[in-house]
Amino acid sequence: MSQPDVDVVREQFVATNQRDFQKAMDFYAEDVILVASEGWGITSGRYEGKPSVGEWFGDWFRQFADDYSFDIIELRDLGGGVVFLDAKHGGTGRTSGAAVGSHSGYLYRVANGKIDRVGLFVTPEDALEAASLPEWSKAKND
């Protein structure tokens, strides 16, 4: 088990929950790619490069009040620099005031201590299924 890869993802989530977005962004490589699968909401799509991912990050959190947070259910190394995360997240919608949230799955690829690829999936099962696809099965420079 590559504990340092898991720790990078865990610390990124800790920074996010603390609203320390600069620190959270420091965990990403300059050429990071974030892909939010279809059905993941209005932020679905592909975002390339740290500035684009940072904009996505900001847009996401502007939708929610300060009580919005992530709870890690499971975090584990899948090998080859790929980390699986099962998390529940929720809080209050900023404009509606309504309770919002979901239970989603994530894949992170970590290389040289930085996150260089992120996949956001509607369910943890979707994330685990996607982990077997070629874009997740090899480290970035393989």
VMD Tcl script that draws the C-alpha trace (Angstrom):
set ca {
  {0.00 0.00 0.00}
  {1.34 3.38 -0.99}
  {0.33 5.36 2.08}
  {1.84 8.64 0.80}
  {-0.63 8.65 -2.13}
  {-3.57 8.10 0.22}
  {-2.26 10.82 2.53}
  {-2.14 13.35 -0.34}
  {-5.83 12.77 -1.08}
  {-6.80 12.81 2.61}
  {-4.95 16.09 3.23}
  {-6.55 17.68 0.16}
  {-9.99 16.83 1.58}
  {-9.03 18.15 5.02}
  {-7.96 21.46 3.45}
  {-11.19 21.59 1.45}
  {-13.34 21.05 4.56}
  {-11.36 23.76 6.35}
  {-12.08 26.11 3.41}
  {-8.34 26.51 2.85}
  {-8.71 26.41 -0.92}
  {-5.18 27.62 -1.60}
  {-3.78 24.71 0.39}
  {-6.26 22.33 -1.28}
  {-5.10 23.50 -4.71}
  {-1.45 23.03 -3.72}
  {-2.03 19.26 -3.84}
  {-2.72 19.39 -7.60}
  {-0.12 19.16 -10.37}
  {0.02 22.08 -12.83}
  {-1.32 19.84 -15.63}
  {-4.05 18.15 -13.55}
  {-7.13 16.85 -15.36}
  {-10.49 16.69 -13.57}
  {-13.37 14.79 -15.16}
  {-16.80 15.00 -13.57}
  {-18.89 12.19 -15.05}
  {-22.24 12.83 -16.65}
  {-24.91 12.99 -14.00}
  {-22.57 14.62 -11.51}
  {-24.59 17.82 -11.73}
  {-24.13 21.16 -13.40}
  {-20.35 20.87 -13.06}
  {-20.09 17.74 -15.23}
  {-17.35 17.89 -17.82}
  {-13.59 17.87 -18.37}
  {-11.30 20.50 -16.84}
  {-7.63 20.62 -17.85}
  {-4.84 22.41 -16.02}
  {-4.63 23.83 -12.52}
  {-6.31 27.18 -13.40}
  {-9.30 25.42 -14.94}
  {-9.61 23.00 -12.01}
  {-9.32 25.94 -9.62}
  {-12.20 27.70 -11.38}
  {-14.26 24.51 -11.16}
  {-13.42 24.27 -7.47}
  {-14.52 27.86 -6.83}
  {-17.73 27.48 -8.84}
  {-18.60 24.31 -6.93}
  {-18.25 25.91 -3.51}
  {-20.02 29.13 -4.48}
  {-23.15 27.01 -4.89}
  {-23.20 26.02 -1.22}
  {-23.32 27.68 2.17}
  {-20.42 27.43 4.62}
  {-21.84 24.30 6.24}
  {-21.09 22.19 3.16}
  {-18.56 19.46 3.93}
  {-17.22 16.08 2.88}
  {-17.13 12.96 5.04}
  {-14.75 10.23 3.96}
  {-16.39 6.80 4.16}
  {-13.51 4.84 2.64}
  {-10.11 5.83 1.28}
  {-7.75 3.23 -0.16}
  {-4.87 2.74 -2.53}
  {-5.75 0.71 -5.63}
  {-2.14 0.46 -6.78}
  {-0.26 2.22 -9.55}
  {-0.73 5.62 -7.94}
  {-4.54 5.36 -8.05}
  {-6.54 6.15 -4.92}
  {-10.25 5.40 -4.45}
  {-12.42 7.58 -2.28}
  {-15.99 6.95 -1.15}
  {-17.44 10.11 0.38}
  {-20.70 11.66 1.43}
  {-21.02 15.38 1.08}
  {-23.72 17.80 1.92}
  {-24.91 20.98 3.50}
  {-27.13 23.85 2.44}
  {-27.63 25.38 -0.98}
  {-26.47 28.99 -0.95}
  {-29.41 30.44 -2.88}
  {-32.17 27.97 -2.06}
  {-31.34 27.31 1.58}
  {-32.36 23.71 0.92}
  {-30.43 20.69 2.16}
  {-28.25 19.26 -0.61}
  {-25.76 16.45 -0.88}
  {-24.91 13.06 -2.23}
  {-22.83 9.93 -1.79}
  {-20.23 9.81 -4.56}
  {-17.14 7.95 -5.67}
  {-13.82 9.46 -6.69}
  {-10.60 8.30 -8.27}
  {-7.35 10.19 -7.85}
  {-4.10 9.50 -9.61}
  {-1.08 10.70 -7.64}
  {2.38 11.09 -9.16}
  {5.39 12.66 -7.48}
  {3.30 13.71 -4.49}
  {0.74 15.65 -6.58}
  {-2.73 14.80 -7.84}
  {-2.57 14.76 -11.64}
  {-5.98 13.26 -12.47}
  {-9.32 13.31 -10.67}
  {-12.47 11.46 -11.60}
  {-15.79 12.30 -9.97}
  {-18.45 9.62 -10.24}
  {-22.12 9.51 -9.30}
  {-21.63 6.44 -7.11}
  {-18.68 4.70 -5.43}
  {-19.51 1.63 -7.53}
  {-19.11 3.68 -10.72}
  {-15.68 4.83 -9.54}
  {-14.53 1.30 -8.77}
  {-15.74 0.10 -12.17}
  {-13.88 2.94 -13.91}
  {-10.67 2.11 -12.01}
  {-10.12 -0.81 -14.37}
  {-10.09 1.45 -17.46}
  {-6.73 2.22 -19.13}
  {-6.63 5.89 -18.11}
  {-6.58 4.83 -14.46}
  {-4.52 1.66 -14.63}
  {-1.16 3.29 -15.34}
  {0.79 6.08 -13.75}
  {0.98 9.31 -15.75}
  {4.40 8.75 -17.27}
  {4.00 5.05 -18.16}
}
mol new
graphics top color blue
foreach p $ca { graphics top sphere $p radius 0.5 }
foreach p [lrange $ca 0 end-1] q [lrange $ca 1 end] { graphics top cylinder $p $q radius 0.2 }
display resetview
